[in-house]
């Protein structure tokens, strides 16, 4: 049995007290796996992300199978299902968001060197094909996750976790004590 009140009162927990909401939106375009989408909801909730945008063939929490991975996070996070990913990017940009494609490209910056301009929207694409070229062109920056293994890539939901926690770390450095 754990003492939740004692856990919340630790110095480690206080380091995040100034973060009511992480100014990060996640845009999933054509992410087909219900389990990947559920994992994005769970991780986005864990970092207190602003919202999730589900574009293209990406399933929505209306499908109860997402709950298997999301474990209720699909009910605690704002989400939308726009008709068009590019229009959603335009709306986010109008609200002041920097748009960052999480994609390896010739001009991508390394995740750990990237200096995001908050609020930021991170865009993830199809599990096999990545982000569609037309959507990539709409992004302000391309950000790559360093992958040193033989595959050259990682699962999209895992990539989301890596990126969201790096953004939490960077934002905490901006607003921390």
Order of alpha helices (4+ residues) and beta strands (2+ residues): alpha-alpha-beta-alpha-beta-alpha-beta-alpha-beta-beta-beta-alpha-beta-alpha
